[in-house]
Amino acid sequence: MKDITAILVHYTNQSVLYKALTSLNKISSRIQSVIVLQEEEMPLDVMDKYDWFDRIEYTMAEGNDLGATLNHTINKISSSYVLFLYDTDYLSSSHLDSLSLSNPKSVLETFYHNQNIIIHQPVLVRTSYLKKQPFLSNLQLPFKEAILPAWLSNVDNSLKCFKKGIVSQSRKNSSTNTIEKQKNIQKYQLQKTNTNHPSLAVLISTYNMEAYVETAVVSCLLQNEQLEQLLIMDDGSTDNSYKQLQSWSDGKRVRLFNKKNGGKARALNELLPLVTSEFVMELDADDWLDPDAISVIKKYLSELPQDISVLYGNLRKWKQMESDVLFKGVAKGTLIKGRADLLSYRFPLGPRIYRTSSLKSAGGFPVIAFENGRIYEDVSMLNQLIGDSRFWYHDFTVYNVREHKDSITKNNLSNWKGFLKTLK
């Protein structure tokens, strides 16, 4: 019975694609069709090499968005199951008799490993389940490589079964960039937790960041431990940001607001009275969190002395390329003991997790005369807090900074010296 549609995603090498297609011959009696989903055009001459099924369909990713194209493609599939192979995957010769799902299971998963990294991914999924649980788009994830593992992280464990050895890889990429991405992606499979650690809210102020802000928001939701509040202020965007974000607001844990453009300090101050959590973290609209960020941060918050107003750690830096990000390195934090340390710090300091009572007692983020309070709101706030309280550094890295041409901070570096002169 031909009950499987095979979808081969993001193959960039013709010989590797040929190996993946050849491996499908092992289950040719079950293959209804094969769809090769590509991000960019690649010369392919494999059409005439197979006589064990009717056709191979080549599909280009719509707008270079693998997630959205997968969803559109799956909605047209009539077979009972979808088989996924990704990048360099091919079906191994063993355990193919395990390509089955018994009720109530909807997802068969396996894993691949690279060095000491193990990443779980779906192999066989009921088509009916895929149509109800669509993939995230490229705008909602930091890397296209995360599409399958991130989707799998939202599948209830009762619906999953596991079998190793079904899929192998033709080659493994061990570049620093790939390994750093895989370390991040691996965290999607962490066990979900719910501790009694201090409560935490995240504030996002966004202005014309439609290309990035959904990644920031989704990174707050794909966590192994949930935060208590996610409050988002659209600061008068003229792009599609606000419309994009409306689908994420549930009016309870995730709340979205908008206002006339007035700068980040004013935007955050409008959100601050709504914060009911003990601590609050500021997340820039073009950055994102690791999937274990909330659990790691809450652990450190549970040990925080009462006179500490700010917890911070390290920043992982990425450079935005045309359609991908490139790992640049980790900026390690250092202990700040006073104002002199603060003003000589290699900014930005982050991630910035504030004690909510300290922020509210200070009257919120200062709206200073310099540039009408539109930049360096974090430094103004930290400069005010350091006079009356202590900051606490821990060596942890869960916050990802995206460097790109539209970055407000990057485009205002020349104003830094002028800003420093305004601080008291």
C-alpha positions in Angstrom: 0.0 0.0 0.0 1.4 3.4 -1.0 0.8 5.3 2.2 3.9 7.6 2.5 4.8 10.9 0.9 8.6 11.5 1.3 9.7 15.2 1.7 13.4 15.9 1.3 14.2 19.3 2.8 17.2 21.6 2.1 19.5 19.3 0.1 22.2 21.5 -1.3 24.5 18.8 -2.8 23.4 16.7 -5.8 25.3 13.6 -4.8 23.9 13.7 -1.3 20.4 14.2 -2.7 21.0 11.2 -5.0 21.9 9.0 -2.0 18.8 10.1 -0.1 16.6 9.3 -3.1 18.3 5.9 -3.6 17.7 5.0 0.0 13.9 5.5 -0.5 14.0 2.5 -2.9 14.1 0.3 0.2 10.5 1.3 0.9 9.4 1.9 -2.7 6.3 -0.2 -2.2 5.0 2.4 0.3 6.1 5.6 -1.5 3.2 7.5 -3.1 5.3 10.5 -4.1 8.5 12.3 -3.3 8.8 16.0 -2.9 12.2 17.7 -2.9 11.9 21.1 -1.2 14.8 23.4 -2.1 15.7 27.0 -0.9 17.5 27.8 -4.1 17.9 26.4 -7.6 20.3 23.6 -8.0 21.1 21.6 -11.3 19.4 18.2 -10.9 19.6 15.4 -13.3 18.1 12.5 -11.3 14.7 12.5 -12.9 15.4 9.6 -15.2 17.2 7.3 -12.7 14.1 5.9 -11.0 11.4 3.6 -12.2 9.9 2.6 -8.9 7.5 5.5 -8.6 5.7 7.9 -10.9 7.4 11.2 -10.2 9.7 13.4 -8.2 8.3 16.8 -7.6 10.8 19.7 -7.1 9.4 22.6 -5.1 11.1 26.0 -4.4 10.7 27.5 -0.9 8.2 30.4 -1.2 10.1 33.5 -0.3 13.0 31.3 1.0 10.6 30.3 3.8 10.9 26.5 4.4 8.4 26.4 7.2 5.6 28.2 5.3 6.3 26.1 2.2 6.2 22.9 4.2 2.8 23.8 5.6 1.4 24.7 2.1 2.8 21.5 0.7 1.5 19.3 3.4 -2.0 20.7 3.1 -2.2 19.2 -0.4 -0.9 15.7 0.6 -3.4 12.8 0.5 -1.2 10.0 1.8 -1.5 8.7 5.4 2.0 9.6 6.4 4.8 12.0 5.7 8.5 10.9 5.8 11.0 13.6 6.5 14.7 13.6 5.4 16.7 16.7 6.0 20.0 18.1 4.5 22.3 15.0 4.4 19.9 12.4 5.8 19.2 9.1 4.1 17.4 5.9 5.2 19.7 3.4 6.7 19.3 -0.3 5.9 18.2 -1.4 9.3 15.0 -0.9 11.3 12.9 0.0 8.3 10.3 -2.4 9.5 9.8 0.2 12.3 8.4 2.8 10.0 5.0 2.4 11.4 2.7 4.1 14.0 0.2 2.5 16.2 -2.7 4.5 17.8 -2.5 6.9 19.5 1.0 7.6 18.3 1.3 10.3 15.7 5.1 10.9 15.4 8.0 8.6 15.0 11.2 10.3 16.0 14.9 9.5 15.8 18.1 11.4 16.3 21.4 12.3 14.7 24.6 13.2 16.4 27.5 15.4 15.6 30.5 15.2 18.0 28.8 15.2 21.4 25.6 16.9 20.2 22.4 14.8 19.9 19.4 16.3 18.1 16.0 14.6 17.9 13.9 15.0 14.8 10.7 13.6 13.3 10.9 10.9 10.7 7.4 9.6 10.1 4.3 11.7 11.0 0.6 11.2 10.4 -0.4 13.6 7.8 -3.6 14.4 9.7 -1.6 15.5 12.7 0.7 17.7 10.6 -2.2 19.5 9.1 -3.4 20.4 12.7 0.1 21.2 14.0 1.9 23.4 11.3 5.6 24.3 11.2 6.9 27.6 12.3 8.1 29.9 9.6 11.6 31.1 9.0 10.6 34.5 10.5 9.8 32.7 13.8 13.0 30.7 14.3 16.7 31.9 14.5 17.9 29.2 12.0 16.3 27.2 9.3 18.0 24.1 10.7 15.7 24.4 13.7 12.4 23.8 11.8 12.0 20.1 12.5 13.4 19.9 16.0 11.4 23.0 17.2 8.2 21.5 15.8 9.0 18.2 17.6 9.4 20.0 20.9 5.7 21.0 20.8 4.5 17.4 20.3 3.1 15.8 23.5 5.2 12.9 24.7 2.2 10.6 24.7 1.9 11.0 20.9 5.6 10.2 20.2 7.5 7.0 19.8 11.3 6.7 19.3 13.5 4.5 17.2 17.2 5.0 16.6 19.1 3.9 13.5 16.4 4.6 10.9 18.3 7.6 9.5 22.0 8.2 8.8 23.9 11.2 7.5 26.1 11.3 4.4 28.4 13.8 5.9 28.7 15.9 9.1 29.5 19.6 9.1 31.7 20.4 12.1 32.3 24.1 11.4 32.1 26.4 14.4 29.0 28.0 13.0 27.2 24.7 12.6 28.2 23.3 16.0 27.0 26.5 17.8 23.7 26.3 16.0 23.3 22.6 16.9 24.1 23.3 20.6 21.2 25.7 20.6 18.9 23.4 18.7 19.7 20.5 21.0 18.0 22.5 23.8 14.6 22.1 22.2 14.4 18.6 23.5 15.1 19.4 27.2 12.5 18.1 29.6 9.8 20.5 30.5 10.0 21.8 34.1 7.9 23.8 36.5 9.8 25.0 39.6 9.0 27.3 42.5 11.7 29.7 41.5 11.0 33.4 41.5 8.5 34.6 38.8 9.9 36.3 35.7 8.4 38.5 33.0 9.9 39.5 29.6 9.4 43.0 28.1 9.8 43.5 24.4 9.7 47.0 22.7 9.7 46.8 18.9 9.8 49.4 16.2 9.9 48.3 12.5 11.4 44.9 13.2 9.1 42.7 11.2 12.0 40.6 9.9 13.1 39.7 13.5 10.6 40.3 16.2 8.6 37.0 15.8 11.9 35.1 16.5 12.2 37.1 19.7 8.6 36.3 20.8 8.7 32.6 19.8 12.0 32.1 21.6 10.2 33.2 24.8 7.5 30.6 24.2 9.6 27.6 23.2 11.1 27.3 26.6 11.5 24.2 28.8 10.2 26.3 31.7 7.6 28.9 31.0 7.8 32.5 32.1 4.9 34.2 33.9 4.4 37.2 31.6 5.4 38.3 28.1 4.5 41.9 27.5 5.1 43.4 24.0 4.8 47.1 23.0 4.8 48.0 19.4 6.2 51.6 19.4 4.4 53.0 16.4 5.8 50.7 13.7 5.1 51.6 10.1 5.8 48.0 8.8 3.9 44.8 9.3 5.2 44.2 12.9 2.0 44.8 14.8 -0.1 42.6 12.5 2.4 39.8 12.8 2.4 39.9 16.6 -1.4 39.9 17.0 -1.6 36.1 16.5 0.7 35.5 19.5 -1.3 37.6 22.0 -3.6 35.6 24.2 -4.6 38.5 26.4 -3.3 36.6 29.5 0.3 35.4 29.6 1.2 37.1 26.3 -0.1 40.6 25.9 0.4 43.0 23.0 0.0 46.7 23.0 0.8 49.6 20.6 1.4 53.3 20.9 2.6 56.3 19.0 6.3 56.2 18.4 8.2 57.7 21.3 11.3 55.6 21.9 12.2 52.5 23.8 12.3 54.1 27.3 8.7 55.4 27.0 7.5 52.1 25.5 9.0 50.0 28.4 7.6 52.4 31.0 4.1 51.9 29.6 4.5 48.1 30.2 6.2 48.3 33.6 3.0 49.0 35.6 1.5 45.7 34.1 4.4 43.6 35.5 3.3 41.4 38.4 6.4 39.1 38.4 9.2 39.4 40.9 11.8 40.0 38.1 11.7 41.3 34.6 14.0 40.8 31.7 14.4 43.2 28.7 14.6 41.4 25.3 15.5 43.4 22.3 13.2 42.8 19.3 16.0 41.7 17.1 17.6 39.2 19.6 16.4 35.8 20.9 16.7 33.5 23.9 18.0 29.9 24.1 15.3 27.3 24.8 16.6 26.9 28.4 17.0 30.6 29.1 14.1 30.9 31.5 15.0 27.8 33.6 18.7 28.9 33.8 17.8 32.5 34.8 15.2 31.4 37.3 17.8 29.1 39.0 20.2 32.0 39.5 17.3 34.3 40.7 16.4 31.8 43.4 19.9 32.3 44.9 20.0 36.1 44.5 20.8 38.2 47.6 18.0 40.8 48.4 20.2 43.8 47.8 20.9 42.8 44.1 18.8 44.8 41.6 20.3 43.4 38.4 21.4 39.9 37.4 23.4 39.5 34.1 25.6 37.1 32.3 27.2 36.7 28.8 26.0 37.5 25.3 26.3 35.1 22.3 26.8 37.2 19.2 25.6 36.5 15.6 26.0 38.5 12.4 22.9 38.7 10.2 23.8 37.6 6.6 21.4 37.8 3.7 19.3 34.7 4.7 21.2 33.2 7.7 23.2 34.2 10.8 26.9 33.7 11.3 28.2 32.9 14.8 30.8 35.5 15.9 31.6 34.5 19.5 30.6 34.9 23.1 31.1 38.2 24.9 31.9 37.3 28.5 30.6 39.5 31.2 32.6 40.9 34.1 31.7 41.9 37.6 30.6 45.5 38.0 31.3 46.9 41.4 30.3 50.6 40.9 29.6 53.4 38.5 33.2 53.5 37.2 33.0 49.9 36.2 29.6 50.4 34.6 30.6 53.3 32.4 33.8 51.5 31.3 31.9 48.3 30.6 32.0 46.9 27.0 28.3 47.4 26.4 25.7 46.1 26.1 25.5 44.6 29.5 23.2 41.5 29.2 21.1 39.8 29.6 19.6 42.4 31.9 17.3 40.8 34.5 15.9 43.5 36.9 14.3 43.1 40.2 10.8 44.5 39.5 10.5 46.5 42.7 13.8 48.2 42.0 12.6 49.3 38.6 9.3 50.6 39.9 11.0 52.4 42.9 13.3 54.2 40.5 10.3 55.4 38.5 11.0 53.3 35.4 13.4 53.9 32.6 14.7 57.5 32.6 13.6 59.6 29.6 16.5 61.9 29.4 17.0 65.0 27.2 19.7 63.4 25.1 18.2 62.3 21.8 14.8 62.7 23.6 15.4 59.4 25.5 15.3 57.3 22.4 18.7 55.5 22.8 20.8 54.0 25.6 17.8 53.6 27.9 19.5 50.5 29.4 22.6 52.4 30.4 20.5 55.3 31.9 18.6 52.8 34.0 21.7 50.9 35.1 23.5 54.1 36.0 20.6 55.1 38.3 20.4 51.7 40.0 24.1 51.2 40.6 24.0 54.1 43.0 21.7 52.4 45.5 22.2 48.7 44.9 24.5 45.9 43.6 24.7 44.0 40.3 25.3 40.3 40.2 27.2 38.5 37.4 27.0 34.8 36.7 28.8 32.9 33.9 25.9 31.8 31.8 25.1 32.2 28.1 21.4 32.1 27.0 20.9 35.4 25.3 21.6 35.8 21.5 22.5 39.2 20.0 21.8 39.8 16.3 24.1 42.3 14.6 22.5 43.7 11.5 22.5 46.9 9.4 19.3 48.3 10.9 20.4 48.0 14.5 19.6 51.2 16.4 22.6 50.8 18.8 25.0 50.1 16.0 23.8 53.1 14.0 24.3 55.4 17.1 27.8 54.5 18.2 29.0 57.9 17.3 26.7 59.4 20.0 28.1 57.4 22.8 30.7 60.0 24.0 28.1 62.7 24.0 25.7 60.5 25.9 28.3 59.8 28.6 28.7 63.5 29.3 25.0 63.7 30.2 25.2 61.1 33.0 25.5 62.1 36.6 
